[in-house]
């Protein structure tokens, strides 16, 4: 969708919920028997879709991080437990996970050292 290509998803494929990111701007759900017609229709009406335009404000790792942070801030915290600073974005790549801003890895070096010291090897 970031390549501005609309998507077709098999109707019924939803793992417990209907994907909100499949919408009139990004693509559509289609029954298997209607796939060929849906593909031809999507090609004919390609200009009616704007997947990239929808994804950028709604589905990036930065947006997901902001949404999570907002929800966490809304949760009651134990008395005297301050919110020290915001979350940082981390994203999956083909081979690993990385921080969106590479310098964030260095910020958490002592945290990684602590976590690694707790890994059990037995």
C-alpha positions as CSV (number, residue, x, y, z in Angstrom):
1,X,0.0,0.0,0.0
2,X,2.9,2.4,0.6
3,X,3.8,1.8,-3.1
4,X,0.3,3.2,-3.8
5,X,-1.0,-0.2,-5.0
6,X,-4.5,-1.1,-3.8
7,X,-5.0,-4.5,-2.4
8,X,-7.6,-7.3,-2.7
9,X,-8.0,-9.5,0.4
10,X,-10.0,-12.7,0.4
11,X,-13.4,-12.1,2.1
12,X,-13.4,-13.9,5.4
13,X,-9.7,-13.6,6.1
14,X,-9.7,-11.5,9.2
15,X,-8.2,-13.4,12.2
16,X,-11.0,-12.3,14.5
17,X,-11.7,-8.8,13.1
18,X,-12.3,-7.2,9.8
19,X,-9.1,-5.3,8.9
20,X,-9.7,-1.6,9.2
21,X,-6.9,-0.9,6.8
22,X,-8.8,-2.5,4.0
23,X,-11.2,0.2,3.1
24,X,-12.5,2.1,0.0
25,X,-9.3,4.1,-0.2
26,X,-6.9,1.2,0.1
27,X,-8.6,-1.8,-1.5
28,X,-11.4,-4.3,-0.9
29,X,-12.5,-7.7,0.4
30,X,-13.6,-10.1,-2.4
31,X,-15.1,-13.6,-2.4
32,X,-12.8,-16.0,-4.2
33,X,-15.4,-16.7,-6.9
34,X,-15.4,-12.9,-7.7
35,X,-11.6,-12.5,-7.8
36,X,-11.2,-12.2,-11.6
37,X,-13.9,-9.6,-12.0
38,X,-12.7,-7.7,-8.9
39,X,-9.1,-7.5,-10.4
40,X,-10.4,-6.2,-13.7
41,X,-12.6,-3.7,-12.0
42,X,-9.8,-2.5,-9.7
43,X,-7.6,-2.0,-12.8
44,X,-10.3,0.0,-14.5
45,X,-10.9,2.1,-11.5
46,X,-7.3,2.4,-10.3
47,X,-7.6,6.2,-10.0
48,X,-10.3,5.8,-7.3
49,X,-7.9,4.3,-4.8
50,X,-5.3,6.2,-2.7
51,X,-3.7,3.5,-0.5
52,X,-0.5,5.5,0.2
53,X,-2.5,8.6,1.1
54,X,-4.4,6.6,3.7
55,X,-1.5,4.6,5.0
56,X,0.9,7.5,5.8
57,X,-1.3,9.1,8.5
58,X,-2.8,5.9,9.7
59,X,-0.4,2.9,9.6
60,X,3.3,3.8,9.9
61,X,5.5,2.7,12.8
62,X,5.5,6.3,14.0
63,X,1.7,6.4,14.1
64,X,1.5,3.0,15.9
65,X,4.0,4.2,18.5
66,X,2.1,7.5,19.0
67,X,-1.2,5.5,19.4
68,X,0.4,3.1,21.9
69,X,1.9,5.9,23.9
70,X,-1.4,7.7,24.1
71,X,-3.1,4.6,25.4
72,X,-0.3,4.0,27.9
73,X,-0.5,7.5,29.2
74,X,-4.3,7.1,29.7
75,X,-3.8,4.1,32.0
76,X,-3.7,4.8,35.7
77,X,-0.2,4.5,37.1
78,X,0.8,3.7,40.6
79,X,1.0,6.8,42.8
80,X,4.3,8.5,42.5
81,X,5.3,6.6,39.3
82,X,6.1,9.3,36.8
83,X,6.0,9.1,33.0
84,X,9.6,9.8,32.2
85,X,9.6,10.2,28.4
86,X,7.9,9.1,25.3
87,X,8.2,5.8,23.4
88,X,10.4,5.4,20.4
89,X,9.4,3.7,17.2
90,X,10.8,0.2,16.4
91,X,10.1,-1.5,13.1
92,X,10.5,-4.9,11.5
93,X,12.7,-5.4,8.5
94,X,13.3,-8.4,6.4
95,X,16.0,-9.8,8.7
96,X,15.4,-8.2,12.1
97,X,13.8,-5.4,14.1
98,X,15.4,-1.9,14.2
99,X,14.7,1.4,15.8
100,X,13.3,3.9,13.3
101,X,15.9,6.4,14.5
102,X,19.1,4.4,14.6
103,X,20.5,6.6,17.4
104,X,17.8,5.2,19.8
105,X,19.7,1.9,20.0
106,X,22.6,3.7,21.8
107,X,20.1,5.3,24.2
108,X,19.1,1.9,25.5
109,X,22.5,0.2,25.6
110,X,22.5,-0.1,29.4
111,X,18.9,-1.6,29.3
112,X,20.1,-4.1,26.7
113,X,23.1,-5.0,28.9
114,X,20.8,-5.5,31.9
115,X,18.4,-7.7,29.9
116,X,21.2,-9.8,28.4
117,X,22.7,-10.3,31.9
118,X,19.4,-12.0,32.9
119,X,19.3,-14.5,30.0
120,X,19.4,-18.0,31.4
121,X,21.7,-20.3,29.6
122,X,21.0,-23.6,31.5
